[in-house]
Amino acid sequence: FGSLFIVPTPIGNLEDITLRAIRTLKEVDLIAAEDTRHSQKLLQHFAISTRLISLHDHNESQRATQLIEKLQQGTNIALISDAGTPLISDPGYGLVNQCRANNVEVIPLPGPCAAITALSGAGLATDRFRFEGFLPAKQQAKAQVLESIERETATSVFYESPRRVADTLQAIVDVLGCERRVVLAKELSKAFETFYSGSAGEALQWLHADSNHQRGEFVLMVAGHKMDVNDIPEEALKLLKLLMAELP
Ligand code: SAM
C-alpha cells in the first residue's frame, strides 16, 4: 500500500512551508489539491513538478474512492488545501476516514493553521478552546450557535470572511452582549497582519470606522464566559440557602 500524507501549506507567507512538506510534495506520486490552478503556483515556486489532481467539496466522495484504489496499488499521495492544514475547515475528511477504514497509512505533517496561529498571539486563554470553524450564514442559525457559547468557559474560535465579519460581530453583540471580550486576528503572516482586541462593542465600532478594517481573512476569537454568582445552579442555591438557615 502507498501512504496518504496530509501536508499543510502557508496561510500567507511562503516562508512558512516546512522542509518536510517540500520534500514530501516532491517525493509523492500524486498531489490531491482543492484548487489545482491555485496550488500549481505554490508548486512552481518550490520547483515541485509532481502531478496534481483535484479533490474538493463537490467531488470528494467519488474522488476518495479512486484515490483509495491508487493507494492500495502502492501510489503515495499528498493532500493539500488552498492554504493551511487540510481538513481544518477544508476538504479531506472523507478521504482520511476511508483510508483509516481500509488500513491505508495516513501521515499528517505539522504546519501552518490560521486558528492555532491566531490563538497563540491573541492573549486569550489557550488552555481550553472550542473551534467552531465558519458560523452558519443564516441569521437564525448563526444566533443559535452563538447562544450555545454564551456560557462556554473556553475560548471560542471562528473563521470568518471579510463579507460577513461585521455582520457576525453585530450578532455577537446582540447575543452575547457588547461587553464580551473578543480578538480579531486579520491577515495572519501577511504584510498587513493586525490583531484587534477589545469588547465586542468596541470591535464592531473598529470594523465600521474604516472599510480597510473589514478587508482580508479573519480569525475571530471570543473569550470564555467568566463564572459568577448567577451561574450557580438553582438547586445548589436552594441547598445553600437551607444550609445557611441552619447555621448557628
Ligand atoms: N485550513 C485552513 C487552516 O488551517 O487555517 C483554513 C481554511 S478556511 C477555508 C479559510 C479561513 O481560514 C479564512 O476564511 C479565514 O477565516 C482563515 N484564514 C486563513 N488564512 C488566514 C490568514 N492568513 N489570516 C487570518 N485568517 C486566515
Boltz pocket constraint, residues with backbone or C-beta under 6 A from the ligand:
constraints:
  - pocket:
      binder: B
      contacts: [[A, 11], [A, 12], [A, 81], [A, 83], [A, 84], [A, 85], [A, 86], [A, 87], [A, 88], [A, 89], [A, 90], [A, 112], [A, 113], [A, 114], [A, 115], [A, 158], [A, 159], [A, 160], [A, 161], [A, 185], [A, 186], [A, 187], [A, 188], [A, 189], [A, 190], [A, 217], [A, 218], [A, 219]]
      max_distance: 6.0
